[in-house]
Amino acid sequence: MIRVLAAWLLGLMLAVVAAIATVILVNTHVFGPHQQVESYLEALREGDGERALGLLNATVPDVNAALLDGPALQRSVDGMENVEVGDPQRSGENRMQVDVTYTIRDMEHTSSYVLEKTGTEWLFFNRWEFVPAALPTLEVSVINENEATLNGTRVVVPEGRSQFAVFYPAEVEAHYTSEYFAAPAQTVAVTNRQQGAVSLNLATEATPALVEAVNAQLKSFLDSCAEQAVFQPTNCPFGFQTENRVAAPINWSIAEYPSASIEPYNGNWVISTLRGTVLLETSLQDLFTGAIEPISVPQDFEFAARLAVTDEEIVVTPVVEY
């Protein structure tokens, strides 16, 4: 009887030890703070912004939320590689810090999360929650435009500047593309909520298609000036003065056409001063001697032009000062 009782007690003790070991193991690997971080990262990869926000226990600043859900959110973590969730480290009473290391474009980064023990579940298992904090923000500016593309999603950028709430970690790519204006892609990594000012500045420029269209109109304008067989072509940037008599047809030809440089200025697009060279060929008769002499006179010229661009047309208006 004693042997049976001893065996029963030994079995009970082993069961208690096994139960305690199981609780410890489950607390560590299933209900541990790092598991919350794993779940948060999984929500980011799935583009589930609602779940990620709930897990992170974060508040959203009063800014644009276009990067907080769906494909834009998924793309923010697509470029993350070599992701490792570290072991929890004590960070004060009932708090643990979990560091996540990863690379973005071959550059190493670390994001840190602080979680707090807020109670237990089923009497034995710890409940961990992220310490509440506000999401970081990203400022995007676009020269002379009011929209951009962030992580593949078109967004409104009122007056060329706007702020966006961002989960972290995140890589955000921004660019602007249209037929006549474009800004090359810029990227930035947001790695923690205390990162400070993070910005993407898109330097919009005229596309080759716009420059080509403007140059074509300038060429047409100058060609029409050159067709005027007079010394002072009307509303044109070049001319010739002489006191001698014309003894042959007047022939203008454009030796060097100007190439437009289109720059932003005060919220508009302007064409920089245009410069070129024209060649005048004719013959002149000296009024005193009667001698006739052929001439070939190159002449540099410059002028300005106004530019108006809409979805429907491009209008270049030469401005010639006399």
C-alpha positions in Angstrom: 0.0 0.0 0.0 2.8 2.3 0.9 4.6 1.6 -2.4 1.4 2.4 -4.3 1.0 5.7 -2.4 4.6 6.6 -3.0 4.3 5.8 -6.7 1.1 7.9 -6.9 2.8 10.8 -5.1 5.8 10.6 -7.4 3.6 10.6 -10.4 1.7 13.6 -9.1 5.0 15.5 -8.5 6.2 14.7 -12.0 2.8 15.9 -13.4 3.1 19.1 -11.4 6.7 19.6 -12.6 5.6 18.9 -16.2 2.7 21.3 -15.9 4.9 24.0 -14.5 7.5 23.4 -17.3 4.7 23.5 -19.8 3.4 26.8 -18.4 6.8 28.3 -18.5 7.4 27.0 -22.0 4.0 28.3 -23.3 4.5 31.7 -21.5 7.9 32.0 -23.2 7.1 30.9 -26.8 3.4 31.5 -27.2 2.4 34.2 -24.8 5.8 36.0 -24.6 6.3 39.6 -25.6 8.2 38.6 -28.7 5.2 36.7 -30.0 3.2 40.0 -30.0 6.0 41.5 -32.1 5.9 38.5 -34.5 2.1 39.0 -34.9 2.6 42.7 -35.6 5.2 42.1 -38.3 2.9 39.4 -39.8 0.0 42.0 -40.0 2.3 44.4 -41.8 3.3 41.8 -44.3 -0.4 41.0 -44.9 -1.3 44.7 -45.3 -3.7 44.4 -42.5 -3.5 47.9 -41.0 -6.4 47.5 -38.7 -4.9 44.5 -37.0 -1.4 46.0 -36.9 -2.8 49.2 -35.3 -4.6 47.2 -32.7 -1.6 45.1 -31.8 0.8 48.1 -31.7 -1.7 49.9 -29.5 -0.8 53.1 -31.3 -2.6 56.4 -31.9 -2.7 57.8 -35.5 -1.7 61.5 -35.9 -4.1 63.8 -37.7 -2.4 63.3 -41.1 -2.9 61.3 -44.2 -3.4 57.6 -43.5 -2.8 56.3 -47.1 0.2 54.2 -46.0 -1.5 52.4 -43.2 -3.4 49.7 -45.0 -3.6 47.4 -48.1 -0.9 47.3 -50.9 0.8 50.5 -49.8 1.4 48.9 -46.3 2.5 45.6 -47.8 5.1 47.3 -50.0 6.5 49.1 -47.0 7.9 45.9 -45.7 8.5 44.1 -49.0 12.1 45.2 -49.1 13.0 44.0 -45.6 15.4 41.1 -45.5 17.2 39.1 -42.8 14.5 39.8 -40.3 15.3 38.6 -36.7 13.2 39.1 -33.6 15.5 39.3 -30.6 15.0 37.9 -27.1 13.0 40.2 -24.8 15.2 42.4 -22.5 13.9 43.9 -19.2 13.0 47.6 -19.6 11.6 48.5 -16.2 9.0 47.0 -13.9 6.6 44.7 -15.9 8.1 45.9 -19.1 10.2 44.2 -21.8 12.0 45.5 -24.9 12.1 43.5 -28.1 14.5 44.5 -30.8 14.0 43.6 -34.4 17.0 43.6 -36.7 16.7 43.6 -40.5 18.3 45.0 -43.7 16.8 47.3 -46.2 18.8 47.8 -49.4 21.7 46.0 -47.7 21.7 48.5 -44.9 21.2 47.2 -41.3 18.5 48.7 -39.1 17.0 48.0 -35.7 13.5 48.7 -34.5 12.7 48.5 -30.8 9.4 47.8 -29.2 8.5 48.1 -25.5 5.7 45.8 -24.2 4.1 45.8 -20.8 2.6 42.9 -18.8 -1.0 43.8 -18.3 -2.4 40.6 -16.6 -2.9 36.9 -17.2 -5.1 34.7 -19.3 -6.5 31.4 -18.0 -4.8 32.1 -14.6 -1.3 31.1 -15.8 -0.4 32.8 -19.1 1.0 36.3 -19.2 -0.7 38.9 -21.3 1.7 41.4 -23.0 0.7 44.6 -24.8 2.7 47.2 -26.6 3.2 50.4 -24.6 0.9 53.0 -26.3 2.6 55.6 -28.5 1.8 57.7 -31.6 2.8 56.5 -35.1 5.7 58.4 -36.7 5.0 60.7 -39.6 6.6 61.2 -43.0 6.5 64.5 -44.9 6.4 64.5 -48.6 6.9 67.5 -50.8 6.6 67.7 -54.6 7.7 70.7 -56.6 4.8 72.4 -58.5 2.5 69.4 -58.2 -0.3 68.4 -55.8 -0.1 64.6 -56.0 2.5 61.8 -55.9 2.8 58.0 -55.8 3.8 56.4 -52.5 4.5 52.7 -52.4 2.5 52.3 -55.6 -0.5 54.3 -54.3 -1.5 57.7 -55.8 -2.0 60.3 -53.0 -3.0 63.9 -52.8 -0.3 66.4 -51.7 -2.1 69.7 -51.3 -0.1 72.7 -52.2 2.9 70.4 -52.9 3.4 69.3 -49.2 1.7 66.8 -46.9 2.3 64.5 -44.0 1.6 60.8 -43.8 1.3 58.4 -40.8 3.6 55.4 -41.1 4.0 52.0 -39.3 7.5 51.1 -38.4 9.6 49.5 -39.7 8.8 50.7 -43.2 10.5 51.6 -46.5 8.6 54.3 -48.4 9.2 55.0 -52.0 7.8 58.2 -53.6 7.8 59.4 -57.2 5.8 61.6 -59.5 5.2 60.7 -63.1 3.1 62.4 -65.8 3.5 63.0 -69.5 5.2 66.4 -69.2 6.6 66.5 -65.6 8.2 63.8 -63.5 10.3 63.4 -60.4 12.6 60.4 -60.0 11.9 57.9 -57.2 13.2 58.7 -53.7 13.2 56.2 -50.8 13.4 56.5 -47.0 13.4 54.0 -44.1 11.3 54.7 -41.1 12.7 52.6 -38.3 11.2 53.9 -35.0 8.7 56.2 -33.6 11.3 58.7 -32.2 13.2 59.0 -35.5 12.5 62.7 -35.7 11.8 64.5 -39.0 11.6 62.1 -41.9 11.0 63.6 -45.3 10.9 62.8 -49.0 11.5 65.7 -51.4 10.5 65.1 -55.0 12.4 67.4 -57.4 10.0 67.5 -60.3 11.4 68.3 -63.8 10.2 68.7 -67.3 10.2 65.5 -69.2 12.0 65.1 -72.5 8.6 65.0 -74.2 7.8 68.5 -72.9 11.2 69.9 -73.8 10.9 68.4 -77.3 7.4 70.0 -77.7 8.6 73.4 -76.5 11.7 73.3 -78.7 9.5 72.4 -81.7 7.3 75.5 -81.1 10.4 77.7 -80.7 11.8 76.4 -83.9 8.5 77.1 -85.7 8.5 80.6 -84.4 12.1 81.3 -85.4 11.6 79.7 -88.8 8.6 82.1 -89.4 10.9 85.0 -88.5 13.6 83.8 -90.9 11.0 83.7 -93.7 10.5 87.4 -93.5 12.7 88.9 -96.2 13.2 92.2 -94.4 15.9 93.6 -92.2 13.6 93.9 -89.2 11.3 90.9 -89.1 8.1 91.7 -87.2 7.9 90.5 -83.5 11.2 88.7 -83.9 14.3 88.7 -81.7 16.8 89.7 -84.4 17.3 92.4 -87.0 19.8 94.3 -89.0 20.5 98.0 -89.5 22.3 99.6 -92.4 22.5 102.9 -94.3 23.3 101.2 -97.6 20.9 100.1 -100.3 19.8 96.5 -100.6 21.1 95.0 -103.8 20.0 91.3 -103.4 17.3 89.3 -101.7 17.5 89.3 -97.9 18.0 85.8 -96.6 17.8 84.9 -93.0 18.7 81.4 -91.7 18.9 80.0 -88.2 22.4 78.8 -87.6 21.8 77.7 -84.0 18.3 77.1 -82.4 17.9 77.7 -78.7 17.3 74.7 -76.5 14.6 75.3 -73.8 15.5 75.0 -70.1 12.3 74.7 -68.1 12.6 75.5 -64.4 10.2 75.9 -61.4 9.7 79.4 -60.2 7.2 80.7 -57.6 4.8 77.8 -58.1 5.0 78.0 -61.9 7.1 76.6 -64.7 9.2 79.1 -66.6 11.5 79.0 -69.6 15.0 80.4 -69.0 16.3 83.1 -71.3 16.6 81.6 -74.8 19.8 82.2 -76.9 20.6 81.3 -80.5 22.4 82.5 -83.6 21.0 83.7 -87.0 22.8 84.3 -90.3 22.0 87.1 -92.6 23.0 86.8 -96.3 22.4 89.6 -98.9 24.3 92.2 -100.9 24.5 95.9 -100.1 25.3 98.8 -102.4 27.4 101.7 -101.1 25.4 104.9 -101.6 28.5 107.0 -102.3 30.6 104.7 -104.4 27.9 102.5 -105.9 30.0 99.4 -105.1 28.0 96.2 -104.4 29.3 93.9 -101.7 27.8 90.6 -100.7 27.6 90.1 -96.9 27.2 87.1 -94.6 26.6 88.3 -91.0 26.2 86.0 -88.1 24.2 87.5 -85.2 23.6 86.2 -81.7 20.1 86.9 -80.3 18.2 86.2 -77.1 14.6 86.4 -76.0 12.1 85.2 -73.4 9.0 83.0 -73.7 6.1 82.2 -71.5 4.9 78.6 -71.0 1.4 77.3 -70.3 0.9 73.6 -69.9 -2.5 71.8 -69.5 -3.6 68.3 -70.1 -4.9 69.3 -73.5 -2.1 71.6 -74.9 1.2 73.2 -74.5 1.4 76.9 -75.4 4.7 78.7 -75.8 4.4 82.5 -76.2 7.6 84.3 -77.3 8.2 87.7 -75.6 10.4 90.0 -77.7 11.6 93.3 -76.2 12.5 96.1 -78.6 
